[in-house]
């Protein structure tokens, strides 16, 4: 990411997961601003409000109320203003169908939620330091599923 403050948007319905993510982001040695929403409708309302700055990266949970992460991903990719957002799926699901569907729908990376703080901090550090223009140009199924 650039030297500017990295704007991160987290869409996750689980409050404990949002707090865990927030704590790990604050531990990453990078200037960040974190905005979080708790469901898919809030996410799309935030993104569609032109007064809100777009995030540099969106961490998107799949299983949310009101509107699923996959539904949001599809809407984002069909919206000319939003379609170039960098999107990291951030889910507890390890389902091959979920991984395949989000890959085909245009997510950049799939991250299974780590259970321990150190691993989450390491994952976030690596993901935030990816050169997304380079990574996205060579995106394939092998480098889509992120693992540490």
Secondary structure, DSSP 4 states (H G I P E B T S, - for coil): --SSPEEEEEE-S-HHHHHHHHHHHHHSSS-EEEEEESSHHHHHHHHH-TTSPPPSEEEE-SS-SSS-HHHHHHHHHT-TTTTT-EEEEEES---HHHHHHHHHHT-SEEEEPPSSHHHHHHHHHHHHTS-HHHHHHT--HHHHEE--
